Amino acid sequence: MRPDDWHLTEDVDDFLARAGDFLRSRPGRHIMQLTWAERVRKRGADAFGPGAPQFGVLERGGEALATFYRLPPRGFGLSPLTPEQADSLAARLAALGESVPGVSADADTATVFAEAWQRHTGATPRPRDVRLRLYRLETLTPPEPMPAGRARVLGEQDLDQVMFWCGEFAAAVGEDVSLDAGTWADTRFADKRYTLWETPDGTPVSVAGMNPLIGGQIQVDIVYTPAELRGHGYAAAVTAEVSRAALASGARDVVLFADLSNPTSNALYQRLGYRGLADWAGYDFLPGTPEGSR
């Protein structure tokens, strides 16, 4: 596997022309590549930060074998890589003098790339505290009984309500984002369809969102219930409703991420019929000296 087998581009259409079939062949494990490439394609290359998006495809004989994406100043997102593929990518990026602040991928890939990047640059990989599990829906099993109330899909007239709930979610997970009418369109929250669970008197108590259909797949993202309202089945009800809507929209696969440090949410998704597909991890890199130059 040679470093120059990696085709690098800032053109999302070029990336999708080369790697689209490969990514759609395993949409669950490629959820982040598909999602962010589509966002860049729809919103434009300058919509997510000051630097140009970067994409890469590992090709052999015209066949895509692996991919990466980056939206500076964020770190790299990787498709599943073998140790040899990770080493070839690290060698290519290091030779180009690329700065890699961090990486996010399935846990095995993140680890082998972190090790390869350390070998080629001397950077010290620091594991991120948050570890996720990617789930895929098998057979939807709604909670029984459902809590009192109903689901309501939020529309454009509910923008203030949507921003409030997304702000609550972002604060709860430590996401540093400004959500108001002026910034909303440039955030990752803007392209989702949201559903509230309301009590019989119309009080909103839980929210779930879902991304657009991409590659035959829909990602449920976000799910949030305020701490003081948990324990009543609201999150299970709204997640079941959004999952049902995703299937009705034509999705072959429905996926979602859960924080592994939260046993309650992981158990909830499993009760609804979600099964683990891959564990997800991330590393941040502290600068160092390559092994060969010490």
Phi, psi and omega in degrees: 000115184263146177303326182280005170287348178275122174267121182253141183205154171256002184262110183295328178292322175298315179302312183289328177296322182278323191244355186303312181297320178298313181296319181287344179289335176222069190297327181299307182289344179252023186302320184287320177298314181296316183295310185286327175297320179291322177297316178296319181298320184279321188262342180104158187292339184259015187277344190238009178160176185286336183263158179288140174301149177238139178226152178215145178228126173275118186238141172221121179059034180080004181254131176282132182244336182194164182214165166216163172216156173209136172243093183306144008271012180291168178281189184269143169250132187241144166285168178304132181233144168281163176305322179294318179295319179297319180294320180294323178291316179300318179297319181294313182293320180295320180296329179276355182075023181292142172269124178243097182289335182184175182214147177223134183188182170302153192301318181295316181295315180302320182290314182291328176289319179301318179294319180293319180295323177296319179297318187276337185234346186079358180298145178265118179281132178244114181298139175284151182292324186276125174239138186242159169239130175271125180249148174238135180286127173265280177239119182294127179236091182299152179296147180222116001277161172285150175293159178297141179128201183204161174269144176223124177284132181272138180247187182301330180289350182256022186303318180299319179295317179298313181297323178299311183293320178293325175296319176299315179297312182301317179296321183293326182261006177075025180274124183273096182212143177260123183241106172209180185300332181280330184257344190308312187297338182265005181261166179288349182279345193284339186261015182261160170254129187250145176231132174261149163258126180246144173287169183304335179271007176090009179280124177287134185231344180200153182222148172218146179237161174219142179284166177295161176293122180223124178060032181078011188227145174235135175259126171282122186189104029244173166226125184209134172229130177304146186306321184286350181251004182282161179092007180248004179086008183293317180296319179297318182294313184288327176293320177298318181295318180291321178297319177296318179295323179297316178296320180293336179281356177104008180291131171282327180231143174234128184230163174201159175256146173226144177287121183295342179281356181248090182296333182295311182292323179297318178293322179300311182295324178293322177297328180282351178111009177275141180234144184299133179251319179195148171269145187241141180215165178219155176228143167256148185247128175262133186303150180203201183239132179303149182303319186290345184253007180278000000 
